[in-house]
Amino acid sequence: MVEQRSNSNLIGIMCVLGGTFALGIQDMIIKLVSGTYPLHEIGFVRSVFAILLTCVFLKMEGGFRQLRSSRPGTHLARGILLICANMAYFLGLASMPLGDAAAIFFSAPLIITLLAIPFLGEKIGLQRWLAVSMGMIGVIIMLRPGTDAIRLVGLLPLFAAVCYASIQILARKLGAIENASVMAFYVQVCFIVFSLGFGLVFGSGWMSSGTNVTLDFLFRAWSVPDAFGFAMMAACGLLVGIGGYLLSHAYRIAQVRTVAPFEYAGLPFAVLLGFIVWGDLPDRLSIIGILLIALSGLYVFYRENLVRKQAIVKEPVLRD
């Protein structure tokens, strides 16, 4: 039994690392093509390929009959929140170093801890409050308010983190009755509908000024992609499909307290990709902010696991 759990945890860790790296490469590709194609076009092509891959996972997990959900409103809410999270994060990514945007977004576990208090009725102790506070200080350092106008763009990945944290709160309730592939399917449907609608309204480029990188990425005119651009968008769909499935599979087969901290491998990976592709390296203040966010997030995971273990030890043993 111990050996089986150990193997499951090892596979879970490998899945988390694989999923994190897949999503990191997707972020890099989207930043790479952000100067050529609009976000809504990239999102549409990505979601089409992602939903095709999700259908394969659906078939593996029991078939399409699972799509008859009893919680359509919750699926719609998750879809809208994930659209907001993706739009905000990728808009910020268009004019920020990849490592900086990723670091701010990785405040999401800290925000989940805060949201769990009012929405899940969870309680956190003084040490976890201190850890969350240190992480938020790291976010403020990354934003550098009042020192550089471009840091206002850092609010976009922060907003994305808030949306993502809200999604995970909903997922904790929905995950008990729905498979990961079902949740992913409805999310991709929402993306396709939204991208098409946005493209119909703004796809002519009438809102694009040509002077702001972030707004141009949002409102640039829809254009027929060349072979390279289409391949990059399709790759994003496959990467987000594979990455999302690997992360879901990891949390299904392994202990959360074992695999969750390995998601933070995405932070140095994002910094590495930013350096390799664009030559971006975080400065001293950014490094301090990144370390505060990462270390506080890891400590929150550690404390949650410790509290859970203590609660298990204190539970009375029921005897026949």
Steps between C-alpha positions, in 0.01 A plus 500: 500500500784739589684406181185559294452846654866578439468407132182708466673799657799461267274483194305797636819706537603416144153599375511832686843579360392399149180703522677804643766494230238452225306806617824698534591426137147601399547837676829549317339428162210738561741779597700417185204548263334781699651763271343349189158354582218617730435320827145397403626330181771313690244402764257366239752282315650382829161401640398311185808278526470476878138384484588232242763364739256533792250282310765226490541526878120499540481175308770350722317602819159353421360657185297801396198412713685668787432837337145490638593714796275592791703819557493697171507832688820407682662392172402834345641691798830309473514568128446874544757520778757307297439724199563803721811337648646411160418835342653694789810282529583493129434872459749564778740253345504697174696784665661333805792262540374142515661435840347811658149423376529138615623605844206734558258234376649249744344701781185298415560233772521778757175652371336155511594483868327833562188415295462167678418687821166656391402249228611165645487585869867413551707653778866597481739564783741781572794340320306457178372858528861616526598287198215642290596853608863444394382369165283807447799720585686312226220584256519869597876496443441350154244773418723783633215751530589855404842421356430383145181536296546161336464335841130588486483219245598272789146541632383284208673175612395585857137523387555174311621340824184613682282352222702177500471470878122541470496223239678264738250578776219401260698194387522371857120486507449385141784248494315268737233426236673573166808359324784733404434441129136612539605822670767561234249437219255766618781747560621460141145539368477832687833608348387418146170687536666801662784519245259483208274764652792730580639451149165589340485828693867607501657276233521777242751684718291817533600534866874451445705818534839356409665685790441273801643148504243362742191655338622413151532137603138511613347694209731423205318399180440131437731373223548169324806344668794375299624143545728592790234703682237230460743233621582709807131551586425131447797411720354722773175304484677167531724629778211640707305177446791278603613730782152530649442127484837416657435737790150361554631143485775582751252628759274201438757226564744661745489681831443874457755584770764306305445627146370858544837661592652372175280745305746766615753346261315713244657815643869432425391336174321822394807707590718260299272517195490879523879512502546249215244658265512873587812541713288613797649459847326620818671789678576500874156622609325248275712218643401604854133507398521162327666340804244645742207376290648153445620444856176624656296279268711195584470577871120522472501153342725376782276641775183366341653153484620522860158611626334221302733239650433628853125485438527138384701404810241660727204322333349232727539147373162331456478140622235239436 
